[in-house]
Amino acid sequence: MGLALHDMGKAAMDKGDWAGALDRLRLAEEALDQAPPGLLQGTDNRGLLLLDTVWYVRLEALEGVVAFMVGDLDAAERALGAAHRKWLALQLAQLQDMGFGAQEAVRALRFSGGEVEPALAFITQQRAARQEREERQQRDQAWRKERQQYGRCPAGDYVQLELLSRMCDLGYDRRVAAEALRSLDNNWSAALEALLQPASHAALALAASLQQALAQA
């Protein structure tokens, strides 16, 4: 139906029936939008349809300019408004043809002034930000699970991730470093001193091993 309406729109163009042609092109676009995904990948009809519609957008914009120049402000507003709406629809169709969903594309166009290139940049930025949030949430969830294995400090707090990361950067075993921080209430200097002393280091390693064995039991 979409392809047939497209042909009818082109035939109306040839006859100079501009209003009828535009109506048919609109219906053709609506019909093609209902096609199952992948059905139109092997055809260029949608692209040709959009190209024909672009010419009508330009025509309506010119009609609006002419109406404005002659002082018919109501007609100018209608024509320019219609041209703007069709232009946004074309931009949306272009983004959808690139594989973006309608909701994501509409939001991107709204935040980028209706232009495709800024909309693409907006989508890329938003997707990167969303991925970063998801990765941060996954890291936070993994850390909450990990810190449970180390237990609480005597004061009731958990081992601080930042301090533990610093210990690991110095080359210390993660579990042994965590036990040093836990047993000394996240006191960085005292924990580092304990790790530097062979006797206390050995005691911390033993405690960490026993804790790991109990957690796996």
C-alpha positions as CSV (number, residue, x, y, z in Angstrom):
1,M,0.0,0.0,0.0
2,G,2.9,2.4,0.8
3,L,4.5,1.8,-2.5
4,A,1.2,2.2,-4.4
5,L,0.5,5.5,-2.6
6,H,4.0,6.7,-3.4
7,D,3.4,6.0,-7.1
8,M,0.0,7.8,-6.9
9,G,1.7,10.8,-5.2
10,K,4.3,11.0,-8.1
11,A,1.5,10.8,-10.6
12,A,-0.4,13.6,-8.9
13,M,2.9,15.7,-9.1
14,D,3.1,15.1,-12.8
15,K,-0.5,16.5,-13.2
16,G,0.3,19.5,-11.0
17,D,-2.1,18.4,-8.3
18,W,0.2,19.5,-5.5
19,A,-2.3,19.1,-2.6
20,G,-3.3,15.7,-3.7
21,A,0.3,14.6,-4.2
22,L,1.3,15.8,-0.7
23,D,-1.6,13.9,0.9
24,R,-0.7,10.7,-0.9
25,L,3.0,11.1,0.0
26,R,2.0,11.5,3.7
27,L,-0.2,8.4,3.6
28,A,2.6,6.5,1.8
29,E,5.1,7.4,4.6
30,E,2.6,6.3,7.3
31,A,2.1,3.0,5.5
32,L,5.8,2.3,5.0
33,D,6.4,3.1,8.7
34,Q,4.1,0.2,9.5
35,A,6.2,-2.3,7.5
36,P,8.0,-5.0,9.6
37,P,11.7,-4.3,10.4
38,G,13.9,-5.4,7.6
39,L,11.2,-5.7,5.0
40,L,12.3,-2.5,3.2
41,Q,16.1,-3.0,3.5
42,G,16.3,-4.3,0.0
43,T,14.4,-1.4,-1.6
44,D,15.1,2.3,-2.0
45,N,11.4,3.3,-2.1
46,R,11.5,4.9,1.4
47,G,14.5,7.0,0.5
48,L,12.9,8.2,-2.7
49,L,9.7,8.9,-0.9
50,L,11.5,11.1,1.7
51,L,13.3,12.9,-1.2
52,D,9.9,13.7,-2.8
53,T,8.6,14.9,0.5
54,V,11.6,17.2,1.0
55,W,10.6,19.0,-2.2
56,Y,7.2,19.5,-0.7
57,V,8.6,20.8,2.5
58,R,10.6,23.4,0.4
59,L,7.4,24.2,-1.5
60,E,5.4,24.8,1.7
61,A,8.2,26.9,3.1
62,L,8.3,29.1,0.0
63,E,4.5,29.4,0.1
64,G,4.9,30.7,3.7
65,V,7.6,33.2,2.7
66,V,5.4,34.5,-0.2
67,A,2.4,34.8,2.1
68,F,4.5,36.7,4.6
69,M,5.8,39.1,1.9
70,V,2.3,39.9,0.7
71,G,1.1,40.5,4.3
72,D,-1.0,37.3,4.7
73,L,0.4,36.4,8.1
74,D,-2.2,33.7,8.9
75,A,-1.4,31.8,5.7
76,A,2.3,32.3,6.3
77,E,2.1,30.9,9.8
78,R,0.1,27.9,8.6
79,A,2.5,27.1,5.7
80,L,5.7,27.6,7.7
81,G,4.3,25.6,10.6
82,A,3.4,22.8,8.3
83,A,6.8,22.9,6.6
84,H,8.5,22.8,10.0
85,R,6.5,19.9,11.2
86,K,7.3,17.9,8.1
87,W,11.0,18.8,8.4
88,L,11.1,17.4,11.9
89,A,9.3,14.3,10.6
90,L,11.9,13.9,8.0
91,Q,14.7,14.3,10.5
92,L,13.0,11.7,12.7
93,A,12.7,9.3,9.8
94,Q,16.4,9.7,9.0
95,L,17.4,8.8,12.6
96,Q,15.0,5.9,12.6
97,D,16.5,4.6,9.3
98,M,19.9,4.6,11.1
99,G,18.4,2.2,13.6
100,F,17.5,4.5,16.5
101,G,14.2,4.0,18.3
102,A,11.4,6.6,17.9
103,Q,11.5,7.7,21.5
104,E,15.2,8.1,21.6
105,A,15.3,9.9,18.3
106,V,12.4,12.3,19.2
107,R,14.2,13.2,22.5
108,A,17.5,13.8,20.7
109,L,15.8,16.1,18.1
110,R,14.0,18.0,20.9
111,F,17.3,18.7,22.6
112,S,19.3,19.5,19.5
113,G,17.0,22.0,17.7
114,G,15.7,19.4,15.2
115,E,19.0,18.9,13.4
116,V,20.3,15.4,12.7
117,E,24.0,15.9,13.4
118,P,23.6,17.4,16.8
119,A,21.0,14.8,17.5
120,L,23.5,12.0,16.7
121,A,26.0,13.7,19.0
122,F,23.4,13.9,21.8
123,I,22.4,10.3,21.4
124,T,26.1,9.2,21.5
125,Q,26.6,11.3,24.6
126,Q,23.5,10.0,26.4
127,R,24.4,6.4,25.6
128,A,27.9,6.9,26.9
129,A,26.6,8.5,30.1
130,R,24.0,5.7,30.5
131,Q,26.7,3.1,30.0
132,E,29.0,4.8,32.5
133,R,26.1,4.9,35.1
134,E,25.4,1.2,34.6
135,E,29.1,0.3,34.9
136,R,29.4,2.4,38.1
137,Q,26.3,0.8,39.5
138,Q,27.8,-2.6,38.7
139,R,31.1,-1.7,40.4
140,D,29.3,-0.3,43.5
141,Q,27.2,-3.5,43.7
142,A,30.3,-5.7,43.3
143,W,32.1,-3.7,46.0
144,R,29.2,-4.0,48.5
145,K,29.3,-7.7,48.0
146,E,33.1,-7.9,48.4
147,R,33.3,-5.8,51.5
148,Q,30.8,-8.1,53.2
149,Q,33.5,-10.8,52.9
150,Y,36.0,-8.7,54.9
151,G,33.6,-8.0,57.7
152,R,33.3,-4.8,59.7
153,C,35.9,-2.8,61.5
154,P,35.9,-2.8,65.4
155,A,34.2,0.6,65.2
156,G,31.5,-0.9,63.0
157,D,32.4,0.6,59.6
158,Y,33.4,-1.3,56.4
159,V,36.8,-1.2,54.8
160,Q,37.1,1.9,52.6
161,L,37.5,1.1,49.0
162,E,39.8,4.1,48.3
163,L,42.3,3.1,51.0
164,L,42.2,-0.6,49.9
165,S,42.9,0.4,46.3
166,R,45.9,2.5,47.4
167,M,47.2,-0.5,49.3
168,C,46.8,-2.7,46.2
169,D,48.6,-0.2,44.1
170,L,51.6,-0.6,46.4
171,G,51.6,-4.3,45.6
172,Y,50.0,-5.8,48.7
173,D,47.6,-8.7,48.5
174,R,44.0,-7.5,48.4
175,R,42.7,-9.7,51.2
176,V,45.7,-9.1,53.4
177,A,45.5,-5.3,52.9
178,A,41.7,-5.4,53.6
179,E,42.3,-7.3,56.8
180,A,44.9,-4.7,57.9
181,L,42.5,-1.8,57.2
182,R,39.6,-3.7,58.9
183,S,41.5,-4.6,62.0
184,L,42.8,-1.0,62.4
185,D,39.6,0.9,61.6
186,N,40.8,2.1,58.2
187,N,43.8,3.8,59.8
188,W,46.0,4.1,56.7
189,S,49.3,4.8,58.5
190,A,48.8,2.0,61.1
191,A,47.7,-0.5,58.5
192,L,50.7,0.3,56.3
193,E,53.0,-0.1,59.2
194,A,51.5,-3.4,60.1
195,L,52.0,-4.6,56.5
196,L,55.7,-3.5,56.6
197,Q,56.4,-5.6,59.7
198,P,57.0,-9.3,58.9
199,A,55.4,-10.6,62.0
200,S,52.2,-8.5,61.8
201,H,52.1,-9.1,58.1
202,A,52.2,-12.9,58.6
203,A,49.4,-12.6,61.2
204,L,47.3,-10.5,58.9
205,A,47.8,-13.0,56.1
206,L,46.7,-15.9,58.4
207,A,43.7,-14.0,59.5
208,A,42.7,-13.2,55.9
209,S,43.1,-16.9,54.9
210,L,41.0,-18.0,57.8
211,Q,38.3,-15.4,57.0
212,Q,38.3,-16.6,53.3
213,A,38.0,-20.2,54.4
214,L,35.1,-19.4,56.7
215,A,33.4,-17.5,53.9
216,Q,33.7,-20.4,51.5
217,A,32.5,-23.0,54.0
